């Protein structure tokens, strides 16, 4: 009888210990999520030297809740007659990506194919069908070949509640500087 009570006590203690370790992703990354959300709000309200909003919010045509922030470094009037990708285009881009705190996580400048510092991606309205995050599928069709932009992507249009590496944690807001170099099979065909 004592042995059964001992086993039951151990089992209850083990369940209690396990439940302490089994915290939800939301609880585990609460501070990280808050810091990312605060930074995103700060960016959405950022103004330039003329008092105009620094970023333009862009909403996905397929989901009014899916949005990104875009800032053009170049004058979009100068590239407005250049090609603009469709939601299914394959694009050649140069880019750098970093987290809200400035931590870099990706860059095409390490790539040698299809050309030096160029990365090639096929756009898609949904991240699951192309492997590209949804935020790029929202932003790039608003760009024209030759545009250089900063894009801020909230976590639902990025990697969501998933860790991608030891660097990209759940609820990460992603920032990218992107130059749309070409649209594959329509431009210079690198």
N, C-alpha and C positions, 0 to 999 in steps of 0.2 A: 504494500500500500504506500509506504514511504517513497518507494522508487517511482511509482506512478505520479505521486504529488510532485516529486522532484522534476520529472520529465515535463509535466504540465507547467510548472513554474518556469522552467527553462524555455519552453515553447512560448509562453506569454512574454517573457523578458525579451526573447529574440524578435517577436513580432513588434514589440514596443520600440526596440532599437532600430529595426528595419523601417518602421513608419517614420522615425525621426530622420532617417537618411532619405526617405522618399518624398522630397519636397518637389512641388511642381516647378516646371521651367519658369513660369511667371514669377513665382516667389524667389527662386534661386537667382534670377537676373533682374530683380526689382530695381535696384539702384542703377544698373547699366541701362535698363529700359527708360527710366526717368531721365537720366543724363542725355540719352539719345533723343528722347521726345523734346526735352527743353532746348537742345541745340537746333532741332528741326524747326521749332516755333521761332527761335531767334533768327534763323536763316530766312524763314518765310516773311519776317517783318523787316529784314535788313533793307536799308535804303542807300542809294548812291549819293554822290556829291551834289546832285540836283534835287534831292528829296524824293526821287522816284524809286519804287520798289526795285531792288537789285535783281530779284528772280521773277520770272514769269511762271505762274502755275499752269501746268498742262495736264488736262484730264483725258484719260483714255476714252475713246468713243464707245467702247464695249462695256465700260463699267464706270459710272460717275464717282465711285469711291476710290478708284485707282488714279493716282496723280503723282507727278514729279515736279520739281522746281528746275527751271533752266535759266541760265544767264549766258548770253552771247558775248564773247570777247571781241568778235568782229562786228562790223555793221551788217546786219542781215539784208539791208537794201542792196549791198554790193554782190550778194550771192543768190538773191531771190530768183534769178533766171536759170540758175544751175539745177541739175537734177536733184530730186528729193526721193529718198527711198520709200517704197511701199511697205506694208506690214509683212510682206513675204520676201523682201529683197535680201540679197547677200551683199554685205557692206564691208569695205576695208576701212579700218579706223586706227588711229593712234590714241592711246589712252593711258591714264594713270588713275588708280583708285585708292581711296583712303577712308578711314573711319572718322567719326565726328571729332575724335581727340587727336587727329593728325597721323594716326598709325597707318602706314602704307600697307596694302595687301595685294595689289596686282598692278601689272604694267605691261603694255605691249612693247616697251622699249627693250625687253629681254628677248623678244621674238625675232626670228630670222626668216620666217616663212609666213605668208607668201613673198614678203620682201622685208628688208631691214626695218624693224620697229613697227611693222604693220600686223594687225590681227584681223582675221576674216570671220564674220559671224553672219548667220542667217537669222533675220528678224522673225519674230512671231508675236502674236497677240497674247499668247500664253507661254509662260516659262517652261511648262512641262513638255511642249512639243518640240522645242529647239534646244533646250539646255541653257538658253540665255535668260537672265532675269527679266521679269516683266517690265521693270522701269526703263530698260534700254528699248524695249519694243514700243513704249509710249513716247520716249524722247526722240529717238533717231528719225522717225518719219516727219518730225517738225523741223528737222535740219536740212540744209542743202549742202551738196558737195562743196568743200572749202570752209564750211563753218567750223568754228572752234567754240565749244561751250563747256560750262560747268553744269553738271547735273547732280541734284541732290535727290536721293531716292529713299523714301520711307521704307521701313522694314517689310510691310506686306507686299511691296513691289520689288523687294530685294530677295533675301533668303528667308524671310519670315521668322518663325520661332525656332529655326534650326541653326546649329553650329555648322559652319562649313570647314573650319580649320580651328587651330588654337587661337587664331587672330579674330576671325569673324564669329562673334557670339550671337545667340538668339537676340532678336529685337534690334539688330544693328542698322542704323541709318548709314547709307553708303553715299560717298561723293566721288564723282569722276570728272576729270578734265578730258574731253573727247574732241578729236578733230576728225570729221568725216572726210576721208581722203578720196574715196571712190565708191561707186556702186558696181560691183562685179558684173561683168558682161555688158555693161553699158558705158563704161568710161575707158580708162587706159588699160584695163585688164592686166593688172600686175601678175 
